Amino acid sequence: MRVATVLPRPAGFMAATGVKLPAVAVLSIQVCLALCVLAALAKLLLYATRLALRKTSFNYVPFSHDLKDVLVTDCTHTHARTLTHHKVQRNPTRLRPSDTSTGLVLNALKATAWSAGQAYEWCQLPQVSTNHFDVDSFLAVWCYINRSLALQHEEVLRHMARIGDFREAFLSPQLVATHGSEDGITNIRDAFTALKLVCWINSVERIRFSAPYEERDCDAKFSFFLPRFADVLSNPEAVWQEWQDEYREVVSGFDVLTGEPPAVERYSAVGLVVLRPPEPTLHYYSLFSHTIGYDTVLTMYDSQRYELESKYTQFISCRSRPVWPRVDMGPLARLLNRVEGDELGPHLRWACARFTDTGPVLRIENTAAPLSKAQRYGHPYARHLYCSTLPPATLVAIVVSYLEYGMQGLKPKRGGWTWDELQALNNGISWQEWEDAVWRQWERGELDLDASTGVLDGAAAASRRQGSLSGGGAGALPRVGIAMTPGGGFWEPTLSEPSAVMPLDDLRALAGAVPARLATRRWQLLYGSARDGISLRTLYRKAGGRAPTVLVVREAGACGHVFGAFAAEAWKSGPRFYGTGETFVFMLQPHRAKYPWQRPRHGGGGGSATAAAAAAASGEARDRSGGGSAAASASAAMAAATPGGSLDFFQFSTHEGLGVGGCGTFALWLDNELLEGASYPCDTFASPQLSSKEEFKVAAVELWQL
């Protein structure tokens, strides 16, 4: 018997054929339609209620801890509703984000009762308050009260808040073109108008009231500025005599750092900007307008006076761009005091606030005469700066190493890092290993530069040649490297078989040093001299087409070092260098350190000059090695054959040998029998000599594929 399957018919078909729906189905449809109508009516009623409750008059009230029916802006509160860019906040849901509290207020004012009801509803609170006076807090309050006028000047007000909080002004057409969209600035005129208005607020506050950050007369400042700002906003030129001095100071100071030689260096891999003004006479806006997009600023004045600052971008929820995490500068201060020893003088010590401070600054301070809050946060010329014994290049190298170590394995994050994340991060960093690694290099003289010439002293000069990394000339930059650690959040490597060269801790440290996407991969031993015999030809055969790889070398002898290289591309025999910028060299014994590729910072320079430098370096290597090693000869030939003279010398392999790095000398070279090798200071990675001797005997070699 065949059983027929009855399929349901659509309602239209049933109506056309005279088939009636069951009463229960009809009732269900009617109920659904009724609920939809009721939901729409409820939405309309809520919309009408919000419009009916719309306020037209708003005012400022002093801050307190028992605020009711008051909106709090630019600060946090235990129970009040907020519009603030601080990390711990109670902002309305679905509010469009902004870097500043003023931007959040403007976004809330533009919210509609229909689409962003909570933000609209909160903006109907009749009173607004904040717990401090600065440019951003004042503008947030003023915009909340003067809504129509605020929306007319929205772009200028947004940029004013950025200047006031982050000290970043778009003072060139290039900055407007690159970053103007963050505040809606499309022309340089509006950017300069915002600067004039900020300078007016600063100048009048300085003359009439207490210094910024003292918070003694916050309410008096609001009472003065709130009724006057509208007129100045509409016509800033009418009060030009009140803002012109600070305005000219900012603009002229900005131009000081744009001349030649370049006074701004950027280390994008760690979010660091190095500024080199000659004297501490520049306005903060002049300095920090060169640091847009970065989160840490090292300012280096003549006579070895330094300040390292974590920017306010790390203190708040920055939404316009990814932000690097803030690392506690306490361990850096401890190391610098250790290196300086007793040379600073009585009562002088490197010191800084905790990373939870709004803008911690590391500087040499007089413990017998501590700075006031106004001095600590004021312009650099508002406080005395003491001289360090460390040359500029040494300090830059230590600071870069500190940031690299603290942020290893991390990337900048849009919206910033929560305080819980920053606490966990800083509590999990094993700083002692980094401090010990840098201290050992200092004791060996690898960081000891002559302060007057900027070159390494004595025997250390023969083992380090890195002037090309600091822009040439006398400013040689020593390389500390990234101290690798087996602890923290690194992955446990999975090996195809045990290593005959590296203990487990070295493997763990190396797994944490390779690119993060590769750390969880299985490590396959392609070639091991203990397993496969000593043969470069065998290594090439087993490595053919396999990438990326880690090459590890153990130097022969009781004091032999263990070191190697991470190679991004498969090894292949050919006449030229190849590879990518992910390539790096490393040392595992006697201490762990990673030396990544060093991009040329100033355009790379001319090919002929670099080729000449490479030839000179190669000649120097041949002289030291007694008339010409294979490593020096190969590197010299490649330096002459490679056009442009850039620092993109990564992998080099022929039937004569295998090398990593170049531009004069290899960071690592192995001969065609894998019995002898060489290592020299290498500009490609700014690495020191990795082996205990420049030319060494090889005890073991391993090549691992990740």
Order of alpha helices (4+ residues) and beta strands (2+ residues): alpha-alpha-beta-beta-beta-alpha-alpha-beta-alpha-alpha-alpha-alpha-alpha-alpha-alpha-alpha-beta-beta-alpha-beta-beta-beta-alpha-beta-beta-alpha-alpha-beta-alpha-alpha-alpha-beta-alpha-beta-alpha-alpha-beta-beta-beta-beta-alpha-alpha-beta-beta-beta-beta-beta
